[in-house]
Amino acid sequence: MQPLHFTTKIHAPRGNVWHALWDDATFRQWTNVIDEGTYMVGTLEEGAQVQFISGSSGYGVTSLVKDFVPYELISFLHEVDTMETGTANREDEWTGGEERYILTEENGVTTLSVTVDVPEELVEMMQERYPQAFAVVRELAENHATK
């Protein structure tokens, strides 16, 4: 695994950015850029398990929500790789990796910082797709009011 770091500034309150990241409909929009049809199953709260599943392949990963501070921080520990829309285990690709999202706000501008452990064979693809996904998050957050 190789850790990748991404940061972007979004001209919106961090509540808007948080909702753009984690509300089901908007989550599906930005993660679609990374892996078509990706969706999440589970509840975002510390200690909970969630699954991230690819709508195109049915492959995914079951992750532990390690840290959870609404509107500020969420981190995941990828515990097991899955297939068949999360019902069966598969060869480890993401297992043991971590993913961390940090949001800070100053004067109505939110800085979104992400660190994600990526399998070596996917580094180049993720370096291309994460900034594209961030552009979707930025668009969603800047053009929608906080819930």
C-alpha positions, 0 to 999 in steps of 0.5 A: 500500500502507498499512502496518497494525500489530497487537499483542496479548498472549497468555498463553502462551510464545512457542513456543506462539504460534509454533506456532499461527502457523506449524504447517500445521493451526493456520496454516489456522485463523487465516488462514481468518478473513482469507481462507477456506481460505488455506494455505502452500506452502514451507519457512519458512527465511531466503532461501526462497520460500513461497506463500500461497494462498487456498483459495476463489479460488486467488489468492495471493502468492509471498513471500521469507522475508527474516528468520527467527529461530525463535520470535522473528521472521519477515518476508516480502517479497511478490514476485509475485501469483499465480492458479490456486493459484500456477501463474500470475502475475496483476495486482500487488496485494500485490507489493512489500509486506512482512509482519513478525511479532515475538514477545517474551515476559515472565513467560509472556506473549507480545506478538505484533506484526504489521506488514503492507502492505495494498492500499488497497482492503483496508485496512478489511477487514484492520483488521476481520479481523486482530484476529479472526484474533489471537483464534484465535491466542490461543485456539490458543496458550493452550490447547495445549502447546508442541511 
